[in-house]
Amino acid sequence: MAEINPILVKELRSRMRGARAFVLITIYLVVLSGVTLLLYSALASSSGDDINAGRLVGKSLFLTVAAVALVEVCLITPSLTAGALAGERERQSYDLLISSLLTPWQIVWGKLASALAFAFLLILAVVPIMSLAFLFGGVSLAEMLIALVGLVVTATTYATLGLTWSAIMRGSLGATSFSIGSVLIWLLGHPFLIVIFLLLFTRDGSADLFESNGFIYASRLFLSTHPFIALGLTETALTAGGTPWVEVLPLTSSGRSITIPSAWLMYVAFSLVATVVMLMICVRAVQPVQPAVASHSTETVKH
């Protein structure tokens, strides 16, 4: 029987003991429940006797809960790991940790897995609230599953981002600041770059560029690196009657169409690659520095 990672066991015990974890889960669910209740009250009072009111309420509740949960995951998960390694340095236990019999990968994986276990608990707590949409209709099982996959993948990537900054920075405050700052810059700067590009290149005669295969694939890949845009494009395609796996884009100038992978699939692929790269950076940063001056000092003494 394989031995359980001792870092994982220690971090899970320290994270779940005390009131901090339960207070965070309570606040998380109170925010989601409050937004859901306010939205339902507004939609119920404005829909009247419309025959499609139930489907509209269900779709609106689902999209709102998924969006709020995604915002909270983007902000909470980096802070769960930002102090994992930097905190060891502040407590002056980092040298003892890396000099133990644990490999750098075991240390990194134990820290990351404990934070992801708590993040997945938060995502699991969203499911009952999100499932209220099925009572009203207008939401398919595929939409629900894609939203949950998006939350899990986003939590994994952003938790790894926080752990990377924790491995690089010397203190928890700096690691947390850079982690949250990186997330905000990406979430807000990504749409800003799109707007700047459209303002610069949306001119007469640019239709050939916008409908070329290379531009379509490159632009859709860039759009799919943003969690909200990728999941929003997928939701739009599913609402229009598309499949969860591919999307058919009609080209107006040539009258043909091009088939590309669904945006959420490209987002998952990009996130997995980014997570692997950041894990490699973490493992390399945790690698103990081999003393290289001993032999040089011996030779100097001999001479």
Secondary structure, 3 states (H helix, E strand, C coil): CCCCCHHHHHHHHHHHCCCHHHHHHHHHHHHHHHHHHHHHHHHHHHHCCCCCHHHHHHHHHHHHHHHHHHHHHHHHHHHHHCCCCHHHHHCCCHHHHHCCCCCHHHHHHHHHHHHHHHHHHHHHHHHHHHCCHHHHCCCCHHHHHHHHHHHHHHHHHHHHHHHHHHHHCCCHHHHHHHHHHHHHHHHHHHHHHHHHHHHHHCCCCCHHHHCCHHHHHHHHHHHCCCHHHHHHHHHHHHHCCCCCCEEEEECCCCCCEEEEECHHHHHHHHHHHHHHHHHHHHHHHHCCCCCCCHHHHHHHHHC
